[in-house]
Amino acid sequence: MQPSGGPNQDKPATLKDLLNPEILNKLKEQSEQLKTDEAKRKEEERKQAEHARKAEEKRLEQDFSHLLENSKMDWRKFK
């Protein structure tokens, strides 16, 4: 007969079971830090894109040909 070691005896050992809990905690912290850094990077990219869009919009507001092309005025109304 084999001695029963509990519920883990039937399942193979996982990496989580084999790792030192301290190392596991460090890996979890590193994972959270990477997620936070990625969120900050995406927010920064979004802000830069928004800033570039506003700058382009402001430049186009100063461009007479752009304003003329996008004008809603109809010359027939002002005859």
C-alpha positions in Angstrom: 0.0 0.0 0.0 1.0 3.5 -0.7 0.8 6.1 2.0 -1.7 8.8 1.2 -0.2 12.2 1.3 -3.4 14.2 1.0 -5.1 15.7 -2.1 -1.9 16.9 -3.7 -0.6 13.3 -3.9 -2.7 12.6 -7.0 -1.8 15.8 -8.9 1.6 16.5 -10.2 3.5 19.3 -8.5 3.0 22.7 -10.1 5.6 25.5 -10.4 3.7 27.4 -7.7 4.1 24.4 -5.3 7.8 24.2 -6.1 8.7 27.9 -5.7 9.7 29.5 -2.5 6.8 31.7 -1.3 9.1 34.7 -1.1 10.1 34.3 -4.8 6.4 33.9 -5.7 5.5 37.1 -3.9 8.4 39.0 -5.7 7.1 37.7 -9.0 3.6 38.8 -8.2 4.8 42.3 -7.2 6.8 42.5 -10.4 3.8 41.5 -12.4 1.7 44.2 -10.8 4.4 46.8 -11.4 4.6 45.8 -15.1 0.8 46.2 -15.4 1.0 49.6 -13.7 3.8 50.7 -16.0 1.9 49.6 -19.1 -1.2 51.5 -18.0 0.9 54.6 -17.4 2.5 54.2 -20.8 -0.8 53.8 -22.6 -2.2 56.9 -20.8 0.8 58.9 -21.8 0.5 57.8 -25.5 -3.2 58.7 -25.4 -2.4 62.2 -24.0 0.3 62.7 -26.7 -2.1 61.7 -29.4 -4.8 64.1 -28.0 -2.2 66.9 -27.9 -1.1 66.2 -31.5 -4.7 66.2 -32.6 -5.4 69.5 -30.9 -2.3 71.0 -32.4 -3.3 69.9 -35.9 -6.8 71.2 -35.3 -5.4 74.6 -34.2 -3.1 74.7 -37.3 -6.0 74.0 -39.6 -8.1 76.7 -38.0 -5.4 79.1 -39.2 -5.3 77.6 -42.7 -7.6 79.7 -45.0 -8.0 77.1 -47.7 -9.0 74.5 -45.1 -11.6 76.9 -43.7 -13.0 77.7 -47.1 -13.2 74.0 -48.1 -15.1 73.1 -44.9 -17.3 76.1 -44.8 -21.0 75.4 -44.4 -21.9 78.7 -46.2 -23.9 78.4 -49.4 -23.3 81.3 -51.8 -26.9 80.9 -53.1 -28.3 82.1 -49.8 -26.4 85.4 -50.1 -27.3 86.5 -53.6 
